[in-house]
Amino acid sequence: MNAIDAGVKDIRSIIQKAQPYKTAILFLDEIHRFSKSQQDSLLHAVEKGTITLIGATTENPSFEIISPLLSRCQVYVLKPLDISDLEKLLQRAIDFYLSKNISLDIQEKEALFTYSGGDARKLYNVVELLVDSSDDNTVVITNESVEEIVKQKFLLYDKQGEYHYDLISAFIKSVRNSDPNAAIYWMARMLEGGEDPLFIARRMIILASEDIGLANPNALLLANACFDAVHKIGMPEARIVLAECAVYLASSPKSNASYMAIERATELIHQTGNLSVPLHLRNAPTQLMRSLNYHKGYKYPHDFPNHFIEQECLPTEISGTTFYFPADNSKENELKNYLKKLWKDKYNF
């Protein structure tokens, strides 16, 4: 079956037909095209052994296949073909076109093999494009002719595939590592490959909070402004805005203190569950709530010197727990000194 034109009804029909057999094999091409519900419909038959499922996909199954189904499968990675394999495939193409009275004069192969990316289908697609674009019986293939036909971006980048995630990962890690040159390179790779500039801008907003944070609060403002500007002007000028933001983020001091704070708090919540909100912090819009001591004893900070009064704001069970540990940079050192002045030794600032 091909997942493009198969639905849940088709799957159920196939599974029903497979019931009498003990060795039924279902080969599902382009399984990544199946929705979650369609993949769910395979689970029971796979678990019972009604079918042996073989799913073929060009995508990373970690992103495209639901976890329950993936955990019941053995993943086999088909690696890119090497040069010797591509040479053999190219010779087959030469022989094929000779049978049609078309001669391939291959003067250079480097670009042809590069654009194929170790994929036989991509190699043949490029050759076919070159043949179709020529009016002669002899088709001259050079690096320049290949680059021209693919327009410098054809087949280089799959916006939905594994390479997409590899490049954005390389970009983020370069910014995190304070390397503006590498960040610009990986960004250019994505843009030249046709990546949505708004996707890059969104990732920089996340990066500004996760990896720069309070070490430079302006980073988040600039990243937001970058997203708005890219949305307004579009490509190709948007690449300039993206480049400015990427260089700024890469060149900024780094801190993941805020990110780690929310991670620690989330982990503790998973351990302790929903602890009660202290009575003095609760809202009390009704007389009944006030009679139950909701809001009683709450001290309004603005009524006190320096707009601060020490009072407990965490559930009793976790009083004094520290989630935020300021990183060692000029901005957060200021915050640390200010918080220490307020809370003294309570949170060990």
N, C-alpha and C positions, 0 to 999 in steps of 0.2 A: 504494500500500500504506500501511497504518497501522502504525507500529512497535509499537503496543500489542499487536496480536494476530498479528504476523508473527515467524517464527523463521528460523534459518539455512537450514532445509530449504526454506522458502518462497522465500527469496532465491535459492538455487541453482536452484530451478525457474524463477523469473522470468528469471534470467540465461541459462538454457538456452534458453528461448523467444525471448530477444532475439538469440541468435546469428545467425540468418539476416538480421537487419535491420542497416542501417548507421546508422540515425538513431533507435534505440530510446531512449526517455526513461523513467526510473524516478522517479516522484514519490513520495517517502517522507515521509509526514506524521508529525510528532512524532518526528523522528529521534533526539532526545536520549533516547528511551526504550530505544534499542538498547544492549545491553551491549557491552563491548569486543570480545568474540568475534564478535558479530553484525556490528559495524562492520567488523571485520577481513575478514569474508566478502565485503564489497563492494569491497575494495581492488583485487583482480586485474582485475575487470571494468571498474573505473573507469580503471585504468592502461592497459589494452588498448583502451579506447574502445568496449567492447562495449555499454555503456550511458552515457547522459548522466544523471548523478545530480542530482536537485533535492531537497534535504532541507529541510523546513520545521520550524522550532523556535521556541518561545517563550523558550528559555533562551539564555544566552551560550555560543556554540559553543566558546569557549576552554576552558570547564570541562566541557563535555558530549561533545565530539567528539574522537576520538583524533587525535593529531598527524599521523600518516601520511595519514589521510583528509582532515583539514582542510587540509593543505599542498597537496593536489591539487584543492582547491575554491576557488571565488571566493565570498567572503562578501558578501552584500548585507544591509544593515541597514534594516529597515522602521521608520521613525520614527513616534512617536506622532502621531495626528491632531490638527490644530489646532482652534480653537474654531469656525471656519467650517464645517469638515467635520462636527464634532459637531452643529452646528445643523441641517445637512441630514439627518443620520441621525435626529435627534430628530423632525424633521418627518415623516420616513418612518414613525416609530413612531406619531405622532399620526394619520396617515392610515390606518395599519394597524388601529389600535384603533377608529377611527371606522367602519370597514367592519364592525366587530363590535358596533356600537352602544355603544361605550365612549368617553367623552370625557376627554381628558387636559387638565386645567386647570393649566398650568405657570405658577405665579406667580413662582418663583425657579429659576434654573438653576445658580448657582455651585457648590453642593455636588454636584449631579448630574455636572457636568463634571469637578470635582475628583476624585471617586471613580472616574470612568471612566478617569482617567489616560491619556487619548488613545487608549483601546482601545474599538473599536466594540462588541465582544462584552460588555465590562464595562458599557458604557452601557446596552445593551439588557437585561442581566441585572438592573440596578438598577430600570429602568422596569418590567420584568416582575414583580419582587418587590413593587413599589408597587401595581401593578394587582391582583396576586393577594391582597394583604393587605386590599384594599378590597371592601366589599359593595355599593358604589354604582356606578351607571353613569357617574358623574363622579368622576374620581380627581384630587384636588388635590395638586399636587407643590410642596413648599416645601423650603428648605434644612433645616428642622427635621425634616420627614418623611423626607427622604433620610438624614440622620444617624441617625435612630431606626431605620430599616430595616436599615442596614448595621452598626448597633451600634458605631460609631466605629472599627471595625477591619476590617470586610469589604472586601476588595480593596485594602487599603492597602499590604500587605506580603506579598511572596512569599518564604517561608523558603528556597526552593530556587533562586530565580532571581537575576538580575543585581543587582536592588535590594538583595537580602540582602547581597551582597558590598560594595555601595556604602555601606550604612549601617554595617556593621562596620568598614569602612575609615575612614569619617569618625570613628567613635568612637575607634579606635586612634590616629589622627593627632591627635585633640584631646587625648588623654591624653599622648601623646608631646610635644605642644606646650605642656604644662603649663597647659591651659585646663579647669578643673573644670566650668565652666558649660556649655561646649560638650559635654564628655564626658557630663554628666548628660542633656542634651537628646537626643543621639543614642542613648543607652541607653534613654531613655524611649520614643523612637520605635520601637526594636526590640521592647521589651516590650509596648507597646500593639499592635504588629502581630502579636503571638503568638510571638515568637522564644523558643526554648528557653533559659531562664535559665542552664542549665548550659553552653550554648555560649558565652555571654558570659563566664561565670566561667572557663572554660578559656582563652579568649583573654586574659583578664587575667593568668593565670599566666604565659603566654608573654611577655606585655608586660612583666611585672615583671622578668623576666630579661633580655629583649632591650633594653629602653629605659631601665630604671632600674638594674638590675644592682647592682654593688658601691657605687654612690653611696648606696644605702639598702638593705642586705641584708634589712631587715625587710619590704620590699615583697613579696618572694616568699613569706615566711611568712604575711603577711596574705592574699595572693591564694589560697594553698592553704587557709587557714582559711575564706575566703569560699566556695570551691568546696564544702568539706565542709558548711558551714552551709546553703548553697542546696540541696544534695542532701538534707539532713535535713528542712528545713522546707517547701520548695516555695513556690509562688506562692499568694497575692499578697505574703506577708511577705518572701519572698526578695528582692524589689525593694529593700528597705531595706538589706539586707546588701550587695547589689550596688552600691548608690549609695554606701555608706560606703567600700567598697573602691575604687571608681572615683575618688572625690574624693581619697582618700589617694594613689593612684598618680599622679593628675594633679598633685597638690601636692608630690610628692617631687622631689628633685634627680635629674637624669637622667645616665645614662652607658651607652654601648653598647660599652664597652671589652671586656667579656667576649665579647660577640657578635662583634665584629670580630676578636678573638683566634682564635676557632674558625674563622672564615672564612679568615683568613690561613693557619692551619695546614692546613686542608683544601685550599686552593689549592696550597700547597707539596707536599703529598702527591701531588696529581695531576701535579705536575711531576717529582717525584723518585722516585715509586713506593715500594715497600716496602723501606726501608732497614733494614739489620740492627740488631738490638738489641745494644748494647754488652755484651760478655761479663760484666762485673761486675754488670750489672743483671738478668741472666737467672736464672731459677729453677733450682735444682740439687737435685732430690729424689732422684736416683740417683747411684751411684758413677761410672757412665760419664760422666754430665754433669759431675761434679766433675773427672774426669780430663781433660775437654776445656776446663777452666778456666772453666766456667760459675760465676758468682757470685764468682769469685776477685777479690780486691781491693776488694770492696764495703765501704764504710764506713757503719756504722749510726749515723745522725745523733744518736740519743739517747745515744750514748756520748761525745759531745763537748759542750763548753761551748755554752750557749744552744740546744742540740739542733740544731746545724747544723755541717756540714763541707762545704767546697767540693769537689765532685766532678762529673764530666761526666755529665749525665743525658740528653743528646740523642745521636743517631747522629753519628759523627765528621764525616760529610759536611756536616752543618748545625750544627755546634757554634757556639754564640754567637748563633744566630738568635733574634730577639725577635718574639714573637707578641702578647704582652700589653703594651699601653702604657696605664698608669693615666691615667684622665681627671682633669681639674682640678676636684676637689671634695674636701671635707674628709676623707671616709672614704678615698678612694683616694690622697690625698696622704699619709696615714698609712702606707698599704700601700707606696707608692712609697719613702718614706724608710726603711721597714723592709727592703725588698728591696735597696735601694741599699747599706744597711749590710752586708747579707749578701754580695751578689754584687759589690760595688764597681763596676767599670766593665765587667764582662763583658756585661751586657745593656743598658747605657746607660740605666739607670733614673734 
